[in-house]
Structures are given as C-alpha cells and as structure tokens.
Amino acid sequence: MHAHTSTAATTPITAHIIPGVLSVLGTRRSGRTTGSGDKRHAHPGRIHPRPACFDDRVNPDEELVYEVDENDRILRIVRRGELTDNNLRHRSVAILFRDTAGRILVHRRAAVKRVFPQYYDMFVAGMVPAGESYDQTARREAAEEVGQRNILLRPLGKWRYDDEKVPQWASVYTALVNGPVVPQPEEVEWFAFLTEAELAEKIDQDDFCPDSLYLYRLLRGLPV
C-alpha cells in the first residue's frame, strides 16, 4: 500500500468552527492548545439544514448493529447502546477524504459523542448498522456526516482492531471531496483540510481517536 505525498505543503490551514457549538478551536481536553496556526486561520463554517429524511428523534443507543467475532462473522444483532456499554466487537467504516490539493479532511468530534468526545479524527467513520453492508454504510456516513454525496469510494482494505474499549473490524476507503463540506453538528464541531505534515504535527499535539490512529499508521506504513 502506497502512502500519499502532499502537494500543498505551503497551503494555509482553513479551519471551521460549527456555529452553535460551544468550543475553542484547537483546545485539547487536557487543556493544551494546538498553537496559533489554527486560531489565526479560523473562520465560521456554514451549516445547512438536514434533509427531512433524517430523523433526529432516533436515539443512537437504540439503533440495531452487528456484534461480530474475530473473523468478522455475525454473532447477533444488538442495540448500539448495549454494544458500547459492553465493549463488544462490531463493524465500522472509515473514509479518508482529500481535497484536490491532496490535503486530508480532519475534524473534531462533537462533545455529545459517547465515545471519545472532542477527540480529533482524520477519518469520517461510523458503525455499520444491521441490514447494511460496509459499502452502503460508507456512502451513507459520507453524506450524513460531511455532506459528500455521489462520491467515488476507493476501498483500501479491511483490518481488525483489537482493543478493550472499541474492538472492531474496519473497512477503510479513500475519496475526493466533490463539493462543500457540510458537517452534521451532532457529529462534528470543527474541521479543516491539513497537509500530511500539518496532520503529523497535530497528532503530536492533540488527542486523536486511537482506532483511527491505528488505521492511519497502517496506511502510512508507520509502526502501530
């Protein structure tokens, strides 16, 4: 698997804070900031109303998902809340989005997330619900979480992540953004496109989701 080389190392960071979300750009949960770079280039992002087909009244804990074994065989269908409470192995998708300059879409998870709230992530990711395939979930997550529809998803592989908190099988994709990023405020409170060098610096400074870090290092050929 070949690592991507950024072609826009001198492109300034364009960061977005989602209106209506109480947050400080670049602030870690531990209190350390990412530095003046994020703040200097920050400006409010636009948020669009969600289509009527999305039902915000559904409690995520009540969604039905697959519990799977170490070989990705389905064991049973469970409530998402039960799966999270008991740290059961599940299926997930992770999409690495780039812009036309080769920069990577990075975001900070919303404070309301049950798992890793306000952690950063270089993937648009989500759990595979019962009744959906990996590919179907990837397309839905891209549309719901960042407003990317009718995209060309390129599969990169599927890996098992063994962890006490979030054990999973993850199907990983890459895609090019095909329009404005329209974040879902329930999921995302900040986003920016970063070069690989900028992302490496941010990883050193801030808290990133450990499963995403594992997958990103695999893709980059780095020690995990």
Backbone as numpy.savetxt, mean C-alpha at the origin, in Angstrom:
# Nx Ny Nz CAx CAy CAz Cx Cy Cz
14.95 -11.56 -11.29 14.10 -10.38 -11.29 14.98 -9.16 -11.29
14.74 -8.23 -12.14 15.60 -7.08 -12.30 15.05 -5.91 -11.51
15.95 -5.20 -10.83 15.57 -4.00 -10.10 15.46 -2.84 -11.08
14.55 -1.93 -10.79 14.36 -0.76 -11.63 15.35 0.32 -11.23
15.83 1.08 -12.18 16.70 2.21 -11.91 15.94 3.48 -12.21
15.90 4.39 -11.23 15.15 5.63 -11.42 15.82 6.51 -12.45
15.02 7.20 -13.27 15.54 8.12 -14.27 15.28 9.57 -13.89
14.81 9.80 -12.65 14.44 11.16 -12.27 14.96 11.51 -10.89
16.26 11.29 -10.67 16.83 11.48 -9.34 16.77 12.93 -8.89
16.72 13.87 -9.83 16.70 15.28 -9.45 15.31 15.87 -9.40
14.26 15.04 -9.67 12.89 15.54 -9.64 12.45 15.79 -8.20
11.96 16.98 -7.85 11.57 17.25 -6.46 10.36 16.43 -6.06
10.28 16.13 -4.78 9.15 15.39 -4.23 7.91 16.26 -4.29
6.80 15.69 -4.78 5.52 16.36 -4.72 4.64 15.59 -3.76
4.41 16.16 -2.60 3.68 15.45 -1.56 2.28 16.01 -1.43
1.37 15.18 -0.92 -0.02 15.56 -0.79 -0.54 15.14 0.57
-1.18 16.06 1.28 -1.89 15.72 2.51 -3.37 15.71 2.19
-4.06 14.65 2.56 -5.47 14.53 2.23 -6.28 15.46 3.13
-7.07 16.37 2.54 -7.88 17.29 3.35 -8.81 16.54 4.28
-8.99 17.10 5.48 -9.89 16.49 6.45 -9.22 15.47 7.34
-7.94 15.15 7.07 -7.22 14.19 7.90 -6.25 14.96 8.77
-6.33 14.80 10.09 -5.44 15.48 10.99 -4.10 14.77 10.97
-3.09 15.38 10.36 -1.79 14.75 10.25 -0.73 15.81 10.06
0.49 15.44 10.39 1.64 16.29 10.14 2.52 15.56 9.15
2.80 16.16 8.04 3.56 15.52 6.97 4.93 15.10 7.49
5.20 13.79 7.33 6.52 13.29 7.67 6.70 12.94 9.13
5.69 13.07 9.97 5.85 12.79 11.39 5.72 11.30 11.65
6.73 10.75 12.33 6.69 9.34 12.70 5.85 9.16 13.96
5.42 7.93 14.16 4.72 7.63 15.39 5.65 7.80 16.59
6.95 7.64 16.37 7.91 7.82 17.46 8.28 9.27 17.68
7.81 10.18 16.77 8.06 11.59 16.96 9.14 12.15 16.07
9.91 11.30 15.35 10.95 11.81 14.47 10.36 12.20 13.14
10.85 13.28 12.54 10.32 13.74 11.27 11.21 13.31 10.14
10.66 13.40 8.93 11.42 13.00 7.76 12.35 14.10 7.28
12.26 15.29 7.85 13.13 16.36 7.43 12.38 17.42 6.65
13.10 18.46 6.27 12.46 19.60 5.65 12.04 19.35 4.22
12.57 18.29 3.58 12.23 18.06 2.18 10.75 17.86 1.96
10.13 17.00 2.78 8.71 16.74 2.63 7.90 18.00 2.87
8.23 18.76 3.93 7.44 19.92 4.29 7.55 21.01 3.23
8.76 21.18 2.68 8.96 22.25 1.72 8.12 22.05 0.47
7.94 20.81 0.03 7.23 20.53 -1.21 5.78 20.13 -0.98
5.31 20.16 0.26 3.95 19.70 0.54 2.93 20.71 0.05
1.83 20.20 -0.48 0.68 21.03 -0.79 -0.55 20.15 -0.78
-1.72 20.71 -0.49 -2.91 19.87 -0.36 -3.23 19.11 -1.63
-3.57 17.82 -1.48 -4.02 17.05 -2.62 -5.53 17.17 -2.76
-6.03 16.81 -3.90 -7.48 16.86 -4.14 -8.10 15.53 -3.79
-9.27 15.58 -3.19 -10.01 14.37 -2.86 -11.34 14.44 -3.58
-11.73 13.34 -4.22 -12.95 13.30 -5.01 -14.00 12.44 -4.30
-15.28 12.74 -4.47 -16.32 11.88 -3.88 -16.21 10.46 -4.42
-16.49 9.49 -3.59 -16.44 8.10 -4.01 -17.71 7.75 -4.77
-17.59 6.89 -5.78 -18.77 6.46 -6.52 -19.79 5.80 -5.61
-21.04 5.89 -6.00 -22.12 5.36 -5.16 -22.04 3.85 -4.97
-21.31 3.15 -5.84 -21.25 1.70 -5.73 -20.46 1.25 -4.50
-19.65 2.16 -3.90 -18.90 1.81 -2.71 -19.77 2.08 -1.49
-19.95 1.07 -0.66 -20.80 1.20 0.52 -19.92 1.41 1.75
-19.84 2.66 2.23 -19.00 2.97 3.37 -19.58 2.46 4.68
-20.80 1.98 4.66 -21.42 1.51 5.90 -20.97 0.12 6.28
-20.30 -0.59 5.39 -19.85 -1.95 5.68 -18.67 -1.89 6.64
-18.76 -2.60 7.74 -17.67 -2.71 8.71 -16.62 -3.65 8.13
-15.37 -3.17 7.96 -14.35 -4.05 7.39 -14.16 -5.35 8.16
-14.39 -5.32 9.48 -14.24 -6.53 10.28 -15.26 -7.60 9.91
-16.35 -7.19 9.26 -17.40 -8.15 8.89 -17.18 -8.74 7.49
-16.20 -8.24 6.75 -15.93 -8.80 5.43 -15.46 -10.25 5.55
-15.81 -11.06 4.56 -15.41 -12.46 4.57 -14.14 -12.63 3.74
-13.17 -13.33 4.32 -11.87 -13.53 3.68 -11.46 -14.99 3.82
-10.41 -15.36 3.09 -9.89 -16.73 3.15 -8.80 -16.85 4.21
-8.90 -17.90 5.01 -7.74 -18.35 5.77 -7.07 -19.44 4.93
-5.74 -19.34 4.73 -5.02 -20.30 3.90 -3.88 -20.93 4.69
-3.36 -22.05 4.17 -2.25 -22.72 4.84 -0.92 -22.29 4.24
0.16 -22.96 4.61 1.49 -22.58 4.16 1.70 -22.82 2.68
0.80 -23.57 2.04 0.88 -23.81 0.61 -0.19 -23.06 -0.17
-0.82 -22.09 0.47 -1.87 -21.24 -0.12 -3.14 -22.02 -0.45
-3.37 -23.11 0.25 -4.64 -23.83 0.10 -5.67 -23.21 1.06
-6.88 -23.03 0.55 -7.93 -22.43 1.37 -8.35 -23.41 2.47
-8.32 -22.92 3.70 -8.75 -23.73 4.84 -10.21 -23.48 5.17
-10.61 -22.22 5.15 -11.99 -21.87 5.48 -12.21 -20.39 5.17
-13.46 -19.98 5.22 -13.82 -18.58 5.08 -14.14 -18.03 6.47
-13.53 -16.89 6.81 -13.71 -16.32 8.14 -13.99 -14.82 8.03
-14.51 -14.24 9.08 -14.64 -12.80 9.16 -13.26 -12.17 9.23
-13.11 -11.06 8.58 -11.81 -10.38 8.58 -11.37 -10.00 9.99
-12.33 -9.58 10.82 -11.99 -9.24 12.19 -11.41 -10.41 12.95
-12.00 -11.60 12.77 -11.49 -12.80 13.43 -10.09 -13.13 12.94
-9.90 -13.00 11.62 -8.59 -13.30 11.04 -7.53 -12.36 11.61
-7.85 -11.06 11.71 -6.90 -10.09 12.24 -6.64 -10.33 13.72
-7.71 -10.59 14.48 -7.57 -10.80 15.92 -6.68 -12.01 16.24
-6.74 -13.02 15.39 -6.02 -14.27 15.66 -4.77 -14.44 14.80
-4.41 -13.40 14.05 -3.18 -13.42 13.24 -3.12 -14.65 12.32
-4.21 -14.87 11.59 -4.29 -16.03 10.71 -3.69 -15.71 9.34
-3.17 -16.75 8.69 -2.58 -16.56 7.37 -3.68 -16.28 6.35
-3.42 -15.33 5.45 -4.42 -14.91 4.49 -3.77 -14.64 3.14
-4.59 -14.25 2.18 -4.11 -13.86 0.85 -4.15 -12.34 0.74
-3.15 -11.79 0.06 -3.11 -10.35 -0.14 -2.52 -10.03 -1.50
-2.70 -8.78 -1.93 -2.08 -8.29 -3.16 -1.27 -7.04 -2.82
-0.25 -6.77 -3.62 0.59 -5.60 -3.43 0.98 -5.07 -4.81
0.67 -3.80 -5.07 0.95 -3.20 -6.38 1.97 -2.07 -6.20
3.06 -2.16 -6.93 4.08 -1.11 -6.93 3.78 -0.19 -8.12
3.26 1.00 -7.82 2.92 1.96 -8.87 4.10 2.89 -9.13
4.33 3.18 -10.41 5.34 4.17 -10.82 4.67 5.19 -11.72
5.28 6.40 -11.75 4.84 7.39 -12.73 5.72 7.29 -13.96
5.50 8.16 -14.94 6.24 8.06 -16.20 7.72 8.39 -16.04
8.08 9.03 -14.92 9.48 9.32 -14.64 10.17 8.19 -13.89
9.42 7.13 -13.58 10.00 5.99 -12.88 9.93 6.09 -11.37
9.33 7.17 -10.84 9.23 7.32 -9.39 8.14 6.40 -8.83
8.30 6.04 -7.57 7.42 5.08 -6.91 6.38 5.82 -6.06
5.13 5.37 -6.15 4.06 5.95 -5.33 4.18 5.42 -3.91
4.38 6.33 -2.97 4.50 5.98 -1.55 3.38 6.70 -0.80
2.80 6.02 0.17 1.73 6.65 0.94 1.85 6.32 2.41
1.13 7.09 3.23 1.03 6.80 4.65 -0.38 6.32 4.94
-0.46 5.22 5.65 -1.75 4.63 5.98 -2.52 5.52 6.95
-3.83 5.46 6.85 -4.68 6.29 7.69 -4.57 5.87 9.16
-4.85 6.81 10.05 -4.75 6.54 11.48 -5.80 5.55 11.95
-6.89 5.39 11.19 -7.97 4.50 11.61 -7.70 3.03 11.26
-6.62 2.74 10.54 -6.32 1.36 10.17 -6.02 0.54 11.42
-6.57 -0.68 11.45 -6.34 -1.54 12.61 -4.91 -2.04 12.67
-4.34 -2.32 11.51 -2.98 -2.88 11.45 -2.03 -1.81 10.90
-0.97 -1.54 11.61 0.06 -0.58 11.21 -0.51 0.80 10.86
-1.30 1.40 11.75 -1.83 2.74 11.45 -0.70 3.76 11.33
-0.82 4.63 10.31 0.12 5.71 10.03 1.53 5.22 9.69
1.66 3.96 9.33 2.92 3.48 8.77 2.94 3.83 7.28
4.14 3.93 6.74 4.29 4.21 5.32 4.31 2.90 4.54
4.01 3.02 3.23 3.95 1.84 2.38 4.29 2.24 0.95
5.10 1.42 0.30 5.43 1.67 -1.11 4.55 0.83 -2.05
3.62 0.08 -1.48 2.68 -0.71 -2.26 1.24 -0.25 -1.98
0.42 -0.32 -2.99 -1.03 -0.29 -2.79 -1.43 -1.73 -2.54
-1.92 -2.02 -1.36 -2.09 -3.41 -0.95 -3.46 -3.63 -0.34
-3.86 -4.88 -0.29 -5.14 -5.22 0.31 -5.31 -6.72 0.46
-6.22 -7.09 1.33 -6.51 -8.50 1.57 -7.48 -9.02 0.52
-7.27 -10.26 0.08 -8.16 -10.87 -0.91 -9.42 -11.37 -0.21
-10.59 -10.86 -0.59 -11.83 -11.33 0.04 -12.29 -12.66 -0.55
-13.15 -13.34 0.18 -13.72 -14.58 -0.33 -14.48 -14.31 -1.62
-14.27 -15.15 -2.62 -14.96 -15.01 -3.89 -14.17 -14.27 -4.95
-13.02 -13.68 -4.58 -12.20 -12.97 -5.56 -10.87 -13.68 -5.76
-10.33 -13.53 -6.97 -8.98 -14.02 -7.26 -7.97 -12.94 -6.89
-6.70 -13.29 -6.92 -5.65 -12.29 -6.69 -5.77 -11.15 -7.70
-5.92 -11.49 -8.97 -5.96 -10.45 -10.01 -7.17 -9.54 -9.85
-8.32 -10.12 -9.52 -9.53 -9.31 -9.32 -9.35 -8.34 -8.17
-8.76 -8.81 -7.08 -8.53 -7.95 -5.93 -7.56 -6.83 -6.26
-6.51 -7.15 -7.02 -5.53 -6.12 -7.38 -6.18 -4.99 -8.17
-7.03 -5.34 -9.11 -7.70 -4.30 -9.91 -8.66 -3.48 -9.05
-9.38 -4.13 -8.16 -10.32 -3.41 -7.30 -9.57 -2.49 -6.34
-8.49 -2.97 -5.74 -7.73 -2.16 -4.79 -7.13 -0.93 -5.48
-6.63 -1.13 -6.70 -6.05 0.00 -7.44 -7.10 1.08 -7.67
-8.32 0.67 -8.00 -9.39 1.63 -8.26 -9.89 2.28 -6.97
-10.11 1.48 -5.93 -10.69 2.01 -4.70 -9.71 2.88 -3.92
-8.47 2.41 -3.81 -7.53 3.07 -2.90 -6.87 4.30 -3.50
-6.55 4.26 -4.80 -5.85 5.41 -5.40 -6.45 5.86 -6.73
-7.65 5.37 -7.07 -8.35 5.86 -8.25 -7.74 5.46 -9.58
-7.00 4.35 -9.63 -6.37 3.91 -10.88 -7.19 2.78 -11.50
-7.87 3.11 -12.62 -8.75 2.15 -13.29 -8.21 1.84 -14.68
-8.57 0.66 -15.18 -8.16 0.23 -16.52 -6.64 0.29 -16.69
-5.93 -0.17 -15.67 -4.48 -0.16 -15.71 -3.96 -1.51 -16.22
-2.73 -1.52 -16.69 -2.06 -2.74 -17.10 -1.24 -3.26 -15.92
-1.71 -4.34 -15.32 -1.02 -4.94 -14.19 -0.01 -5.97 -14.68
1.23 -5.85 -14.24 2.25 -6.83 -14.62 2.60 -7.65 -13.38
2.26 -8.95 -13.38 2.58 -9.79 -12.21 4.09 -9.97 -12.07
4.56 -9.86 -10.82 5.99 -10.04 -10.54 6.27 -11.34 -9.80
5.25 -11.92 -9.19 5.44 -13.17 -8.47 4.55 -13.24 -7.25
4.61 -14.38 -6.58 3.82 -14.60 -5.37 4.75 -15.17 -4.31
4.71 -14.57 -3.13 5.61 -14.97 -2.06 4.85 -15.20 -0.77
5.40 -16.09 0.05 4.86 -16.34 1.38 5.63 -15.49 2.39
4.88 -14.82 3.23 5.49 -14.00 4.28 5.11 -14.60 5.62
6.08 -15.11 6.35 5.86 -15.73 7.65 6.11 -14.70 8.75
5.07 -14.44 9.50 5.16 -13.40 10.52 4.12 -13.70 11.59
4.42 -13.35 12.84 3.48 -13.61 13.92 2.21 -12.78 13.80
2.33 -11.56 13.24 1.18 -10.65 13.21 0.40 -10.71 11.91
1.10 -10.75 10.76 0.41 -10.71 9.46 0.94 -11.79 8.51
0.84 -13.08 8.87 1.29 -14.12 7.95 0.40 -14.12 6.71
1.01 -14.32 5.54 0.22 -14.18 4.32 0.92 -14.77 3.10
0.13 -14.97 2.07 0.61 -15.18 0.71 0.31 -13.89 -0.04
1.33 -13.29 -0.64 1.16 -12.01 -1.32 1.47 -12.16 -2.81
0.53 -11.74 -3.64 0.74 -11.68 -5.08 1.13 -10.23 -5.41
2.30 -10.06 -6.05 2.88 -8.74 -6.25 2.82 -8.35 -7.72
2.50 -7.09 -7.96 2.35 -6.56 -9.32 3.09 -5.22 -9.41
3.33 -4.79 -10.63 3.76 -3.43 -10.89 2.85 -2.83 -11.95
2.68 -1.51 -11.92 1.80 -0.84 -12.87 2.23 0.61 -12.99
1.84 1.20 -14.11 2.09 2.62 -14.37 0.80 3.39 -14.09
0.89 4.48 -13.34 -0.31 5.28 -13.10 -0.80 5.84 -14.44
-2.11 5.82 -14.64 -2.67 6.28 -15.91 -3.55 7.52 -15.76
-3.45 8.18 -14.61 -4.23 9.37 -14.36 -3.93 9.90 -12.98
-4.63 10.95 -12.56 -4.40 11.53 -11.23 -4.62 10.50 -10.13
-3.79 10.55 -9.11 -3.98 9.70 -7.94 -5.12 10.27 -7.11
-6.15 9.45 -6.90 -7.33 9.87 -6.13 -7.42 8.96 -4.91
-6.83 9.37 -3.80 -6.76 8.47 -2.64 -8.07 8.33 -1.91
-8.25 7.17 -1.31 -9.41 6.90 -0.47 -9.06 7.35 0.95
-9.76 8.34 1.50 -9.35 8.90 2.79 -9.39 7.90 3.94
-10.22 6.87 3.82 -10.25 5.84 4.87 -8.98 4.99 4.86
-8.21 5.07 3.77 -7.02 4.23 3.63 -5.72 5.04 3.64
-5.75 6.23 3.05 -4.52 6.98 2.77 -4.65 8.40 3.32
-3.62 8.89 4.06 -3.65 10.27 4.54 -2.52 11.12 3.98
-1.61 10.55 3.25 -0.52 11.29 2.60 0.05 10.43 1.48
0.48 11.07 0.39 1.16 10.30 -0.66 2.13 11.20 -1.41
3.10 10.57 -2.06 4.07 11.28 -2.88 4.73 10.28 -3.82
5.27 10.78 -4.92 6.09 9.96 -5.81 7.55 10.21 -5.45
8.29 9.14 -5.15 9.68 9.23 -4.73 10.58 8.44 -5.67
11.79 8.96 -5.89 12.79 8.17 -6.60 13.23 7.03 -5.67
13.92 6.05 -6.23 14.38 4.94 -5.39 15.35 5.43 -4.32
16.17 6.43 -4.64 17.10 6.97 -3.64 16.33 7.69 -2.53
15.31 8.45 -2.90 14.48 9.13 -1.90 13.73 8.13 -1.03
13.25 7.05 -1.66 12.55 6.02 -0.90 13.49 5.33 0.08
14.71 5.04 -0.35 15.69 4.41 0.54 15.96 5.29 1.76
16.04 6.60 1.54 16.26 7.53 2.65 15.05 7.54 3.58
13.86 7.51 3.00 12.64 7.53 3.82 12.50 6.24 4.63
12.89 5.12 4.04 12.84 3.85 4.77 13.73 3.91 6.01
14.88 4.58 5.89 15.79 4.72 7.03 15.22 5.63 8.11
14.34 6.55 7.72 13.85 7.57 8.65 12.50 7.24 9.27
11.66 6.48 8.58 10.27 6.33 8.99 9.86 4.86 9.13
8.70 4.67 9.74 8.15 3.34 9.94 7.40 2.90 8.69
7.83 1.79 8.09 7.15 1.20 6.94 6.56 -0.15 7.35
5.47 -0.53 6.67 4.85 -1.83 6.94 5.89 -2.94 6.71
6.11 -3.80 7.69 7.17 -4.80 7.57 6.96 -5.79 6.43
5.71 -6.16 6.14 5.48 -7.10 5.05 5.82 -6.44 3.71
5.49 -5.16 3.56 5.83 -4.45 2.33 7.34 -4.28 2.18
8.02 -3.99 3.29 9.48 -3.89 3.25 10.10 -5.20 2.79
9.57 -6.31 3.30 10.07 -7.63 2.91 9.92 -7.84 1.41
8.74 -7.53 0.87 8.50 -7.73 -0.56 9.35 -6.79 -1.40
9.48 -5.55 -0.98 10.27 -4.58 -1.73 11.74 -5.00 -1.78
12.26 -5.48 -0.68 13.65 -5.93 -0.66 13.84 -7.17 -1.53
12.85 -8.03 -1.57 12.93 -9.17 -2.48 13.03 -8.70 -3.93
12.19 -7.76 -4.30 12.18 -7.25 -5.67 13.49 -6.55 -6.02
14.09 -5.90 -5.05 15.32 -5.16 -5.28 16.57 -6.03 -5.16
16.37 -7.28 -4.75 17.51 -8.16 -4.58 18.33 -7.83 -3.34
17.67 -7.24 -2.33 18.36 -6.84 -1.10 18.15 -7.90 -0.02
19.01 -7.94 0.98 18.82 -8.89 2.09 17.49 -8.66 2.78
16.83 -9.75 3.18 15.54 -9.65 3.86 15.64 -10.24 5.26
